[in-house]
Amino acid sequence: MDLHTKNIKVNSTKPTNNQTLTNLMNLKFIKNIAKKILFPIYTVFNLFYFPILKYYFVSKIEKIPRFCQLFFMTRFDFGTWLLLMHYAGCWHRERGPVCLVIFIPNSHVAVKLAKVICPNVEIIAFDNRFSRFIFSIFRRELIQYCTLNPIYAYACCRWPHALFIFDMTFCRKKPENISCYISAFDPALKKPWPFSKAFLDAYLHIQRQNDNRKFVYQDMIQLFYQFASKAPTPLPRTSRDSDLLKKLIIGTPYVVMNLNCKDYLNTSRSNRSIHHPERYNSLIDFLIAKGYIVVIQGRNEQPQLAPRKGLIEYFKSSETSPENDYRLFTQCSFAIMPKTGPEVFATICNVPVLGLNYVELATINPKIRCRFFPKHVWDSKKRELIHWKDLLKRPCFFNVGIHSFEEGLEYIELDEEELIYAAEEFLQLMPQPFEAWMKYTSLQKEFKQSLHPAHIDLYDIPEVPCETYLSSPKYN
């Protein structure tokens, strides 16, 4: 038995992936039955609930002066909340007053987070005991689609200057996101097209599904960098930060690590998951030897690792909450993340990020100081790894979520040596000033120069891959 096998805690009661997927499918079936039963009840209830909420939101927003910038929150997904809250907070610091209007059914969760992330921003939300009681019965979809979405649509027409980053899913019957993309207005298509027809088709397809509003997203990135260049690192410690670290027995310096081992019901998204968490044992031991405490953040998607001195499993703690996740990130030295929602915490806390086993490079959240090492992509037809130069030209670059444009591909996770090499490279950058993160190696410069506006988010952000990825001998 080798070191890494020994370091994995065996749990014979843990279900297999097939069992987990079966349980998820059964749960989804039960939820669908519950929705069909509750729908006619909610339809009647909504005859009274809708006008109450519409009057509440309209009367509140009408009192907001025109010079105060409105931000609308409309989405279920947690990561979009964080980005919008941080955008609103940066806008308030750099440009003036902001009001955040929360059009989501579980607004009580978002309000608590907003008071931590953007405490100086005014908030409008229907958050009271009655709304929480209604949410506990009907949950989010019925309230969102039948009540809040029509109110949001009215508000967008009434206050067209309001900002939101992401387009939204408007209807229960058509759950796809609505994209505002129009190819005739796309500047990326104005120049001679340097790629293949297949790459163009994949680009157009993903843009028609891509749900971020381009001009707003680019402005958000600009404000994030203005904030990061001025904000202290780490952020000033509060008494609640200190209390949390004491309860978790976390000393400093510490690293926040997330290993997303989620079993996705939609298996086409499984390339996001870490399937070999045991390979991280050598990295964890390496960081502990360097004097860092390693704190595993997340929830039940995190793996079972053997206990050792210097490893703290925050995700098992009774202290886990979105607010405490934020506090945990504010005081860490840096974060090690795969492609997962919690990496947004690192962005809003101005924390350096080492992204390991990245995928979906066309859609990347901006991070201020970051290096990333993507998963290798194996082409089973050619029996070879796809070089990063070729990856930037192939339709599979746009493999995001349920969208796949090439068959016969396999995503290969980093081995132990690559994890260590990436960490060593990253630690050399850690003590460097903010400007040094924008000074690239020759290969990193070549990578940036290879990008085109068609590479979407990867083109807009300054973060680049690790040198150890770009110069990997596996591609020779």
N, C-alpha and C positions, 0 to 999 in steps of 0.2 A: 504493500500500500504506500503510494507516494505522499508527499507532504500535503498536496492540495486535496487529495481524496480524504486524507485523515482530518483535515481542517473543516470539512463539511459535516455539519451535524445531521445525522441520519434521523429521519422522521418517518417511520413506517406507516403512520396513519394518514400521511398527506396523500390526497387523491392524485391519480395520474392526470395528465393533460386531458385525456378523453373524458374522464369522469368529471373534471371541472367544466369542460365545454357542455357536457350533458346537463349538469346542474344549472349552468347559465341559460341554456335553451329552455329548460323546464321553468326557470324563474321568469323568463321572458314570456312564455306561454301564459303563466298565471297572471302576469301583469296585464297582458292583452285582454284576458277575460275580465279582469277587474275594471279596466278602462271601459269596456263595452257595457258593463253594468252601471258604472258611475256616470257615463256620458249623459243619458236622459235626465238623471237627477240634477247634474250640474247645469244642463241647458235651462231647466226651470229656475234653478237658483240664480243663474246668471242674469235673468231678466231684472233682478234687483241689484245684483252685485256689480254688474258692468256700469250702470249710470252712477253708482256711488264712487267707484274708482275713477271714472272719467272726470267727474266733477272735482274730485280731490286733486288729481294731477294737474288738470287745466287751471284750476284756481291758484295752485301753488306756483306753477311756472309763470303765470301771468304777472306775478309779483316780482319776478326776477328782472332787473334792469337790462337793457339791451347791451350795455358794455360788459356785462358778465357773461362769459362764454359757457354755453350749455354743452354738457356731455351726456349722451344717452347710453345706458347700459341695457342690453336687450338679450344677451345670450346666456345659455345654460352653462357653457364650459368655463371651468374655473380659471384656466390660464388667460382667457380673454378679459376676465374681471381684473386680474392683476395688472395687465398691460394698460388697460383703460384708466385704472386708478393712478398708476404711476404717471401716465401721460397727463392726467388732470393735475396731479401734484406738481409736475415740472412746469406745466403751463402757468399755474398760479404763481410759482416762484419767478418765472422769467417774463411773463406777459401781463398778468393781472388776474382779477377775480374769476372764479370758476364755480359753476353749480353742476353737481353730478346727479342726474335723474335716473333712478333705478327701476326699470320696468321688468323685473323678474319676480317670480312667486316666492322664492325663499330669500327675500330681501333682507331678512334679519341677519343672515350670515354675511351678506355683502356689506351691510352697514357696519358691522363690527370690524370687518377688515379695513374698510375705507377710513374709519376713525384712526386706524394705526398707520396706514400707508400714506394717506393724504389728509391729515388731521385739520388742515386749514381750509379745506374745500367745503362749501355748503352742500348739503345732501337733501334731496327730496326722495322719499320712499314711503310706501304705505306699509309701515312696520308697527304692528301693535298685537295685542293678544288675539284679537279677532282674526287678523290676517294669518297669524301662525296656526290658529285652530283650523281655518279653512285649508291651509297648506297641508296640515297633518292628515286631513281626510281625502282631499282630491289630488294631492301631490302637484307636480310642477306642470305637466303637459297640458292638462285641461285648462288650468288657470292661465298659462302662457298663451296658448293658441286661441282660446275662446274669449278671453277678457283683455289681457295685457297687450297682445299684438295689435288689435284694432285701435286701442288707445294710443299705442306707440305710432301707428300709421297716421293717425290724426295729428299727433304732436309733430311728426316730421313735416307735415304739410303746413301746419300752423307756425312752426319755428324752423324754417329750412336752414338756418345758420347753425343748427345744433350739430355737434360732431359725434361720430361713432367710428370705430376703427374697422369693424367687421360687419359685412352684410349678414342678414339673419335668415334662419329657417322660418318661413311665415305660416305654413299650413301643415296640419297633421297628416293630410292625405298625400302631400308631396314633401317628404322630409329632407330633400336636398337643399343646400344653401343657395340663395339667390345671389348671383354675381352681377356686379354692375359693369363688367368688362365689355367694351366695344372695340373690336379689332381695328376699325377705321381710325380710332383716336390713339392707337398704340404707337408711341414713338419708336419702339423696338423694331417695328415693321417698316419704318420709313426708309431705313438704310438698306443697301444690298444685303440680302439674307446670306450669311456665311455657312449655314448648316444644311443638312439634308432635308428633303421633303418630309420624311418620317419624323424628324426632330421638330419641324414646323407644326405638323399635325398634332403631335403630343403637346407641344407648347400651347397651341390654341385650345386644345381640349382642357388642359389643366387651368388655363386662365379663365375659361368659361365657368369653371367650378371654384376657382380661387376666391375666397370670401373676404380678403382684406381690400380696403379702398386705398388704392395706390398712393394718391397724393397725401392722404392723411397718414398712412403708414410711414412714408418717407419723412414727413414733418415730425412724427413721433420719434423716429431714430435721431433726427437732428437735436431735438430737445433732450433726449436721453444723454447724448454725449456732452451737451452743455452742462447738464446737471452733474455728470460723472467727473468732468474736469474740475469742478469746484467742490464737490462733496468730500468730506473726510472719510478715510478708510481705516478701521471700521467706523460705522456710524456711532455717534455718542451713545454710551451705555445708559440705559434707564434702570430704575430700581426693579422693574418687572423682568428686564433682561437678566439681571443679577440673580433674582429669585429663581428663575427658570434654570439657569446654569447650576445653581446650588442644589436644586431638587434632583437634577439629572446627574449630579456629581461630575460635571464637565469642567475640566481645567482648560487653560489656554496654553499654547495655541491649539486650535482644533480645525478639522476638515469635515465639511458636510458631504456625505456620499449617498447617492441614490442608485439602486440597482433595480431597475424596472423589469421584473420577471412576470409581468401580467400575462395571463392567458386571455387573449382577445377572442371574443365571440366571432368576430369577423377575422378569419385566419389570414387574410391578405394583409392585415396590419401587424402580424406577428414578427415581421422583421424589425420592429421597434424593440421587441423584448430582448432581455439578456437571458440566453438559454444556457450559458455556462458560467454561472456566478462563482463557481469554485476557482476560476482563473484569477479572480480578484484577491484571493488570499495572499498571494505574494506581494501585491501592491499594498494591501493593508499593512502587512508586516513591514514593508519598506517604509511606509509613512510613519508608522509607530517608531521605527528605529531612528527616523529623522527628528523625533521629538514631538510629533503631532498626535493628538487624540483623534480617532476616526469615529464620527457620529453617523449612524445609518438613519437617514430620514425617509419618510414615506408612510405607507400603511401596510395592508396585508399583501401587497404585491412584492414586498421585499423578501429575500431568501433567508433561510435558516443558516447562519454561519456559526462555527464553533466559537464559544466565548474565549476571550483572551484579554489580558491587561492592555488597556488603551483602546478597546473597541466598545462603543456604547450603542445599544440598540434603542434609539429614541422612538422608533416606529412601534415598539411594543409598550411604550410608556402610557400611563393614564394621562399624561400631560399633553398628548398630541392634540393639536387644534390648528386651524389656519393661522390664527394670531401667533401661536407659539412657533409655528414654522417660520414665520416672518422674523420673530425675535431670534431664533436660532441662526438664521442667515446673517442677521445684522452684525453679529460678533465673531463670525468664523473667519479664518485666514483665507480660505478659498473653498470652492466646491468642485466636486467631481460628479458629472452628470452624464447619463445617456440622453437620447432624445425623449424628453418627458416634460410634462407641464410644470413641475416644481422648479425647473431651471429658471423660470421667470422670476422667482424670488431672488436669485443671484443678480439678475438685471436690476431690479428695483432697489436692492441693497448695495449696489456698486461693488460687488464681490467678484474677484477673478474666477473664471470657470475653465476647467479642463474637461472638454467634452469627449468622452470615450464611447466607441461603438455607435457613432452617429449614423443616421440614415436620413432620407428625405431632405437632401441638401437644397432643393429648390425652395423649401419653406423653412426658414430658420429665424427664430426670434433674436433680435439684436441683443448682444451682450457686450459690455464695455471693454473688458480685458479678457480675451478668450483665445485659446487654441483648441482645435478639435482633431480627433483621429477617427475617421469614418470606418465603418465595417468594410471589409474587402468585398468586392462583387465578383462572383465566379460565374463565368459563361460556360454552361455545360455543353453547348454545341461546339464551341471552339476549344474546350478543355483548357481554359486559361483564365487567369484573373484579368479583369478589365483595368487597364492603366488609367490613372486619374485624368490624363490628357484625353483619352478616348471617352471616358465617362461623361466629360463635359460636352461631348458631341453626339451622344447616343440618346435615343428616346427614353431609355430607362432612367435617365437623369430625373425625369418627371414622375417616377414611381412614388406616389404619395397616397397614403391611406388605401382606399379601395381601388385606386387607379393604377393599372399596370400596363406598360406599353411594350414589353418584351417578355417572351417566355423563356424558360430554361435558365433562369438566374437564381443564384443562391447567395445569401448574405453571410459572410464568414466573419465571426467575431475575432477580436484581437487575442493573440496568445499572451502568456505571462510576460515574456520578454518585451513585447511591444507596449504593454501597459506600463512596465517599469521605465522603458526608454522615453515614453511620452511624459511620464511624471518627472523624470530627471530634466528633460528639456524645459518643462513648465516651471519647475522650481528655480531654474536659473533666471527666468523672467520675473519671478515674484518680487524681488526687492527693487526692481527697476521702476523709474518714474512713469507716469501715465503715458508720456510721449513715446517712450521706448517700445511700447506695445505696437506702435504703428511703424516701427522700423523692421522691415522684413528681410529675411535671407534672400539670396538670389533665386532659389526655387519658389519661395513664397511670392516674390515679385512676379515671377513667371506665371504662377497660378493666377494672381490677380489680373495680370495682363491678358490671360486667356479667357477672362469672363466677358460676357456680353449682357446687355439689358435683358435678354431672353432668359438668363439664368435667375431671374426674379430676385428673391431675397438675398441670395448669395452674392449678387452683383451690388446690392445696396449697402451691405454691412462691411465693416473693415476687418472683421475677424477672419483668420486664415487657418488652414490645416497645420498640424505639427510638421516640422521639418522631417521628423522620423517617418511620417506617412509619405510625404512627397518623395523621399529618397529611399523608400523601402526596397530592400534587395529582392523581395518577393515578385517585383515587377520586371526584374532583369531576366 
